[in-house]
Amino acid sequence: MKKFIKTYGVALVIVAIYSFVKLPVLSLDFLSCISVLIIFFGLAGVLDMMFDRGEKTSKTAKYNFSIAIVLIIFSIAAPFVTSSQILHAKSYRNLLGEVKESEFSKDVSPVSVNDIRLVDEDMAMKLGDKKLGEVPALGSVAKLGKFHIQSVKGELYWVAPLVHRDIIKWITSLEGTNGYVMVSASNPQDVRLVQEIDGKPVKIVYQPEAYLLQDLHRHMYLQGIVNVGMTDFTLEINDEGKAYWVTSLYEHKIGYAGANAVGVATVDAETGETKRYSIKDAPKWIDRIQPQDFVTNQINDWGLYIKGFLNSVISEEGVLVPTEGTSLVYGNDGRAYWYTGITSSGGDESTIGFMLVDTRTKEAKLYKQPGATETAAMRSAEGKVQEKNYEATFPVMYNILGKPTYVSSLKDKAGLVKMVAFVSVEDFSVLGLGETKEEAIRNYREALSSKGNNIKIENDASTETVEGNIVRISPDVKSGNTFYYMTIDTNQSIIFNATSKASTELPLTVVGDKVKISYQKGEKEFVDIVEFDNLSLGNNESVKKEVTEEKIPIEQNGDIKEENINQ
């Protein structure tokens, strides 16, 4: 009995040390758990032989070795039997859940030009490094971690923590690194190094780049999160600027594969306080629970095994695949969605539609709308200014003017944004480029109109509308086109201008007419008219009333009488 306790006690201690270092998931749907059992019984057999000084191997040692061998065979055979796509294609396809068809304009609201993302992750890193370089003493001991995009008080920011450069810097900074960097996704000038909140220093003590008990993964493991997998360690900040690590928790749904998020855990980056939530109970400020690679793999399986495994490798009938790259978009409900185009297995530059997957609940919606892939849109934008050798960033899809639209930045060799491109998802030959977002969307609007698209003003979140009476109006001919310049009494600080393309009522407009003008939001002093309506010309009821009440002279038998014209 004493030898028994000694054998298994020492084996247990060694396995505990192994677990502290390797952090295996202690759940039977993870092979790492089987590996722990193999090590435990293998060690127990070896220790039993060492403690038993007889010449023959004891029954206990044989028993332990037998269990270890069985577990090794199991760990080789079980994944194929329980997790192979050949045998479980239907389960892989159903892992994404029910995919509902929906209408794009209902789920993704028209976006204001001010909210359009110009800054991608690479540019955020360059701007963050530049900001960090402004504090030399800080940059020598810390570096920027990975940037993740998130919504903070309704605005999109790239956020990255300051992390330890190496183990030496960690040893000399056990109190943690000093804060995080925020880069606005829509304004490259808005870059912030946050080191204090309400006068209190911000410390990132627990992080993936730390060691021993300050290592984030190990800290969470020792806090009791041992029976589920952990992935996607993301620094997110709440609306008060407090920094938390947000980690997706997952299980395997198809044997030892089919990773599927089942919850999330938060860790206070300074104090280490750890909380575990189900998907339903997660705090609202958490943008993403479903890891990007999980969603991409599940969409791929959903389209690949539409008619089983054999069809996916032989005829590929009806097979659908996600396009290259996935981006984060926000719906009119303020929720975040993973976006990807859906194309046929032929791999051409057209899509049969696109899919949005809720980053929290994994609710998937398919929008069957043929169009261009992200790659085709990038090439179209680059081709428009090919002489400049600009490179397009991976586009983000928005609802622009009621139309699904790719928005991409065009950068020079130095990585600086030089132009902005709006490319129609439906037809990548319809695009608008400009040095500013305002110029690009104006050109995009004209490109849509020239193709016969009816743009409803309620779908245009980039415009403002005013009403007033014309104070001054004057035409001017430039390059064969007549431009009309005007001011109105409700806003005389702005000079409005447009050609008759904006409205056929412009040539008929005179001083004193009441008009309704829609113009590009954000422009000042001299602005382009998007939509023009002369309310005086359109007031038919008033005109009719004046006409019907007008009396005309009628001659009867030499006498002149006045009668109403409507009699």
N, C-alpha and C positions, 0 to 999 in steps of 0.2 A: 504493500500500500504506500509505503514511504517512497519507494522508487517510482511508483505510478504518479504521485503528486509532483515529485521532483522533475520527472520527464516532461509532463504536460505543462507544468508551471514554467519551466525554462523555455519551452517551445512557445508558450503564450507570450512571454516577455519579448522574445525575439520577433514574433509576429507583430506585437504592438509597436516595437521600434520601426519595423518595416512599414507599418501602416502610417506612422507619424511622418515618415519620409515620403512615401509614395502616394498616400491618401487614396486608397482603393475604395470604391463604392461598395458598401456592405449590403448588397441586395442580390438575390439570386438571378435577376435578369441582367446582371453585369458579369462579364468574364473575370473582372478584377477580383470579385468576391470568390470565384472558384479558384483563382490563383492563390488567394490567401489560404484557402483550405488545403490546397496542394502543398504549400510551403509548411503549413502547420503540421500536417500528418507526416510529411517527409522528414521534417526536423525531429518529430517525436520518435520516428523509427530509428533515426541516426543516434539520438540521445539515449534511447533505450538500449541500443547495442553498446554505447559507450559506458553506461552505468551498469550493464550486465556483463560481468567480466568472464562469463563462460565462453567456451569455444563455439557453441552453437547459437544461432540467432533465435531469440526468444519468440514465443507466440505473439506477444504484444507488438514486437518490432515488425514481424511479418504482417500482422493485422494492419498496422499503420502504413506500411509500404503498399499493401494491397489497395487500401483506400486511396492513397495518392495516385497509384497507377490507374485505377478506375476513373478518378477525377480527371486525369490527363486525357484519357481516351474520350471521356465525356466532353471536355472542353474543345476537342477537335471535331467530334461528330455532331454534337448538339447544335452549333451554329448553322450548319448546313441543313439539318432536318427542320429546325424551328425558324430559321431566318432567311432561307434561300428564296430569291425572287422567282425561281423556277416553280417552287411549290406554293408560294404565298403571294403571287402577283396581285390578286384581288385585295388582299389585306393592305398591301403597299399603296394601291390606288385609293383605297378608302381612308387612308390615314389623314388626308387633308380634310376630310369631312364633306358635308354637302356643299356643293358649289352652286350658288344661285345666280341666275341671269338677272341683270339689272340695267338701268339706264344711267349713263355717265353723268348727265347734267343734274340728276336728282341726288346723287351721292357726293359729288365733288363740286363745291360751290365756285362761282367765278371769283378769281383772285384779283386783288388790287395790284397794280404795277409795283407799288412800294414793297409788297411782300414777296416778290419773285426772287428766288435764290440765284445769286451770281457767284457765290464763293463755294468751291468744292473742297473736298478734304485736303487735297494737295496744297491749294492756295491757303487754306486755314492754317496748315502746318507752317508755311513760309511766313505768314503774318504773325503767327504765334511765336516763332523763333525770333523774329525781328523784335517783337515786344519784349521777349525774355532777354535779348541782348542789350536792352536799354538799362538793365540792372546787372552789371558785370559780376558782382559778388554772388548773385543768385544763379546765374547761368553756369558758374563753375562747379556748383555742387548738385544741381538738379537739371533735368531735361524734361521735355514735354512727353507725356504719354500719348496714347491714341485718342484722336478726336472722334466724338460721336455727335450727331446732330440731334437736337431736342427742342421742344417748345418750352420757353420760359416766359411766363406772363403773356402768352399769346403770340410771342415772337420767336422766330427760329434762330438758334445759336449753335455753333460748333463749340463744344466744351471739352477740354483736355486737362488732366491733373498734372501738376509738377511731380515727377517721380525721381527716385534715386538713380544716379548715373551708374553706380557699381557698388560692390559690397563695402568698399572702404568708405564711400560717401554715406552709406547706410549706417555704418558703425559710428561715424562722427555726427550723425543727425538722427539719433534714435527718437527725438521728440517729433519727427515727421518733417515732410517738405512743406514749403510755404505757399499754399493756395492752389489756384487753378487759373486757366486762361479761357476767356470767352471771346469768340469771333462771330460777329453778326453774319448770318448766311445771306443777307440781302444788301448789306452795306460794308464794303471792305475797309472803310474808315473807322468802323466801330470795333475796336479791339481793346479788351480790358484784361488787366492782370489783377485778379481779386485775391487780396491777401488779408483783408479785414472785413468783418461784417458787424455793424453796430459797435465798432470800436474794439471788437475781440478778434485776435488773430485766427486765421484759417489754417489748420494743420491737417495734412494728409498723412496720418500715421500708418494706417493699414492700406497696403497696396500690393499689386502683383509683383512689383520690383523689390519688395522688402524680403527679409529672411526670417527664418525660425518662427517665433510666435507672432510677428508682425506681418508675415506673409498672408495675404488676403484669403487665399484658398484654404490654407492650413488653419487660419483663425476660424473660418466658418465651419470647417470640419470638426474642430475641437469644441465648437459651440453646439454640436449635436446633429449637424446636417451631414449624416453619413450614409443614409439609405437611398439617396437620389443623386443623380449626376448634376454637376454644376458647370455652367458654361456662360459665355458672353458677359464677362465682367466689365460693366460699363459704369463710369462715373456720371451720375445725374445729379442735378441740383433742383431743389424745390423752388417755389416762387419767392421764398425768402433768401435764397442764395445758399442755403445749407447743403453741404456736399454729402452724398451717399453713394456707396457702391451698390449697384443693382445687378443681381445675378439670376439668370434663368435656371430653374430647377427642372430636370427632365427624367423621364423613365423610358424604358424600351418596351414598345407595344407589340413587336413582332419577334418573339424569342429574344435574341441578343442584339437586335437591330430595330430600326423603326423608332429613332429617337423622337420623343414628343414632349413638349413643355407642359408641365403640370402645375407650376407655381413660380414664385419669385421670392428672393430673400434680399433684404436691405441691410447694409452695414454702415453705421455712422463712421465716416472716414477718419474721425479724430478719436472718438471714445471706443469704437469697436462694438457698440451695441448692435446686436443682431436680431432681426425679426423675420419671421417666415410667414408668407401669405399664400393662399390659394389664388388662382387667376381671378376669381370673382371678387375677392376681398382686397386686392392690391390697391394701394393708394392711387388717387386719380392723377397725381403728378408724374407717375411712372409712364413713360411713353411706350416702351417696348418690353414685352415679356417673351414673345415668340422670336427666337434667334433668326437672323436672316438666312443662314445656311440651312436651318431646319425647314423653313418655309420654301426655299428654292428647291430642295430635294423632294419635298412632298408634292409641289406643283409638277416637278419633272415626272415623278411616279404616277401622278394622277393622269397626265397626258400620255405617258409611255405605255401603260398597261390598260389602255382603254378597252382592248379586246383580248387581253391575256398576254402571257409571256411569249408564246410562240409567234404571235402576230407582231410583237415588238421587234423581233429579230429577223423575221422572214419577209412578210409582205408589207408590214408597217401601214396597214390600212387604217385610216382615221387617226394615226398617231399625231399627238401635239407635243410641242416642246416649248419651254420658256425661252425667250430671247436672252442674249448675253447681257448680263448686268441686271441689278435690281436697285430700285431707288425708293426713298421714303417720301410719301406725299400725305397731305392732310385734307380730310373731308370737311364738309360744311358742319359737321357735328363736333369739330375740333379734335377728332381722333386721328391717330396715325395709321397709315396703311403701307404695306409693302406692295410696290407696283412692279409688274413685269409684263412685257408683251408676250403674246401666245402666237406661235407660228407653226406651220406644218413641218413634218420631218425632213422636207427637202432642203431646209436651211436657206431659203431665198431671202430677199430683202423686204418682204411684205408679211404682214401679220393678219390673222383672222380675227383678232381682237386683243384684249388685254385683261389682266386680272388684278384685283385689289384684295389684299388679305389683311384683316385687322391685326395690328401688331400686339394686341392684348388677348383677344378672344379667339383669334385664328378664323373668324368668320370670313369665308371666301366668296367673292362675287366676280362673275365673268361678264364682260361687256363685248358682245359680238359686233365688232365694228372694224372692217378691213382697213388696213393702213400700212404705214411704213415702220420698219424696225428702228430702234434707237441708233444703230450703226448707219442705216441709210440716211437718217436725219442729220447725223454728224457730217457725213460726206457731202450732203446737199449744202449745208452751211459753209463748210470749208471750200467747196467748189465755187461759191458765189464770190469769194475773195481769194481765189487761189494764187493770185500774184503776190499776196502778202505772206503766204506760207503760215497762216494762223492754224492752230490746232484747236478743235472743238472739245470741250469737256463732255463727259457723259451726261446726256440731257435728263432733265426732270420733267415729268408730265404734269401739266396744269389745265384747268378749265379757263381758257382765255377767250373772251367774247362768246361764250357758250360753246366753244369748240375744244375738243381735246388737242392740246398743243405741247410740243416739246420745246423746252427753253434750255439753251446752251450758251455758255460763254466761249468766246474765241480768244485764245491766249497766244502771245508771241513766244519766241524761244526762251525768253527770260521768265516765263510763267505769269506775266502780267496780263490782266483782262483788257483787251483792246476794243472788243465789240460784243454785242449781245445778239443772239439769233432766236427768232420765234419760227418754228417749223410746224406746219399742220400735220397731225398724225394721219389724217385721212389722205393727204396728198403732199408728199414731201417737196414737190416743186413749188408749193405755195409757202412762201417764207418772207419774213421781214427782218432786216438787219439794221443796226444802228450803233453809234458809239455810246448811246445811253439807252436805258430801258424804255424811256419815253419815246425816243426816236424810233426804236425797233418796233414797238407796239403800234405806233402810228403807221409805219410802213407795212406792218403785218395786216392791219385793218384794211389798208388800201388794196393789198394783194388779195385778201379774201373777197372784198367787194368786186374787184375786177374779174373774179372767177364766178360771180353770180351768187355769192353767199349772202343771205339776208341776215344782217347782224342786228339783233334786238338790243335796244339800249339797256333794258333791264338785266341783260347778260353781261354788260360791260362794267365791271367793277373798277375800271381804270378811269372813269369819267365822272365829271360833276355837271350838274344842270342848274341853270339860272334863268329867271324870267325878268323882263324889263322892257322899257320903251326905247326905241332907237333915238339917240341924241345926235349922232353923226354917222354918216355912211358915205363911202366914196369908192369907186372902182379904180383899178390900176391894171394895165396890161403889161404882162411880163412874158417874154418868149412865146407870144401868141396865146397865152392864157390870161383870162380876166380874173383878178383877185379882188375881193370885196373886203374893205376894212371898215370896222364899225365900233362904236361904243354904245353902252346902254346906261340908263339913268341909275340903275341899282348897283352898278359896279363900274364907275367911270375910270378907275385906275387900270383897267385891262383893255387892251385893243384886241378885238377878235378879228380873225381873218379866215377866209375860205374861198374856194372857187365854186362855180355853179354845180360841180359834182356833188357837193354836200347837200344842195337843195336847189331845185328849179325855181323856188320862190325868191332866191336872193336877188335876181335882176329886177324883181317887181317891188322890192322893199324900199320904203322911203322913211324919212325922219318922222317920228311920232308913232310908227307901227309898234304894236306890242309883239315881242318875239320870245321864243323859248330856245335857249342855246345849250347844247351839251359840248363840253370841251375836255381836253386831257387834264386829268387830275395832277396837281403838283406844279403845273406851269404857271408863270407869273408874267405880268405886264403885257407880253405879246404872245397870244396863244392861238392854236389852230382849232377851228370848229370841227367837231366830230359829227354833230347832227344839228340841223337848223329848222325851226318851224315858225313861220309868220302867223301868229294867232289872229292878227287883224284880217288877213286874207282868208283864213280858215273859219272865221266867225259867220258862217252862212245863216244861222238863225237870226242874228242881228240884222244882217243885210236884208233877209227876206222880210223881216218885220218892217223895216224902213220902206221897202218897196211897196208892200201891201197897203201901208198907211198913206202912201203918196197919192195925191189927187191930181187928175188931169182934166183939162178943159175939154168939153164935148159940145159941139154946135148942133142944136136941134131947132129947125124952123127959124133960123136966124137968131135964136137966143143962145147965149153962152151959159152952160151950166158946169159945175164941178162935180165929178163923181169919183168914188174910189176905184182904183184900177182893178181891184179884185171883184167888183160887182159885175 
